[in-house]
Amino acid sequence: MRRLALVCFALLACQRTPGTQRNFSGMWDTPFGYMHLVQEGSRVRGKYRSDLGSIDGRIVGDTLYFTWRDPDGRGEGFFVLSADGRSLDGAYRRERGTDWEGRWWGVRLSR
């Protein structure tokens, strides 16, 4: 019985409480180079492509919706944070684009 109680407690501890915000802060390895994100509340700002690119966005649930800007243009995108917080996956498009242009993913290197 005690073992069952410990297993139940462990499972409950691993579940995220609804409404709990995830943390996108850290250094990420992405197809566009290293990306450094800083989260303050629901706002996230960051740099990528050796600081030539910038990201500015807001978190809703497990998703970061952002605008991006770099020497090749600007647009919008989103990242969905994995349940374990070790990776993110999303897409981007250029300003005034109607279709998602490509996939943008990353693996967390540090917090």
N, C-alpha and C positions, 0 to 999 in steps of 0.2 A: 504494500500500500504506500509506504514511504517513497519507494522508487517511482511509482506512478505519479505521485504528487510532485516529485522533483522533475520528471519529464514534462508534466503539464506546465510547471512554472517556467522551465527552459523554453518551451514552445511559445508561451505567452510573452516572455521577455524578448524573443526574436521578432515578434510581430510589431509592426509600426502602428502607433496610435493614429487613427484618422485625423487629418489636419496637421500632423507633425511635419514641419518643413525639412526637406533634405538639404544637405550641404554640398554645394558645387565648388567651394573654395579649394584651391590647390594647383599643382602643376600637372598638366595633361600632355600626353604624347598623341598628336593628331596627324592626319595626312597633310595639314597645313603648317607643320612644325610644332614646336612646343607652345602650349597655351597656358597662361597663368590667369586664373580667375580668383576674384576676391568677392565674397558675399557679405553683405551687410543687411540683415533682415531679409526681405524678399528681393532686394536689388543685387544684381551681379554686374561687375565690370571686369574687363580683362584685356589682355594683349596676346597676340599671336604673331607668327611670322617674324620672329626676331624684333618684336615691338613695332613692326610696321602696320599691323592690323589691330583694330580695337573692337571690342564687344561691349554692348550695354543692354541689359535686359532685366526682366522680372520673372520670378518663379511663381508658378501656379501648380500646386501639388508636387509631382515628381518631374515636372517639365519646366525648363528654362526657355522662355521666348525672348529673342534678342534681335537687335539690329547689329550689323557688322559694317566695317569700313576698312579698306586697305588700298594700296596703290592701284589695284586692278578694278576697283569699283566699290559699290556698297549694296546692301540689301538686308534681308531678314532671314531668320532661321530659328530652329528650336533644337534643344537637346533633352533627351529623356535619361534620367539617371537610373542606373541599374539598382536593384534591390540591395546589393551589398556595397554600393557606392564606389566600386572600383572601376567602372566604365560608364561611358555615356554614348548615346547614339542619336542621330538626328539627321536633319537635312537643311539645305540653304537654297536661296534663290536671289537673283539680282533684283535691284529696285525695279518696281513695276512688272516684275515677272509673275506669271500666273501659275506656272508649273515649277515644282521643286527641281532645281538644276542638278543637284548631286547630294550624295551622302556625306555627312560630317560626323565622325566618331572619334572617340578618344579613350585612352587608358590612363588611369590616375598613376602618377609617379610619386606624388607626395601631397600632404595636406597643407 
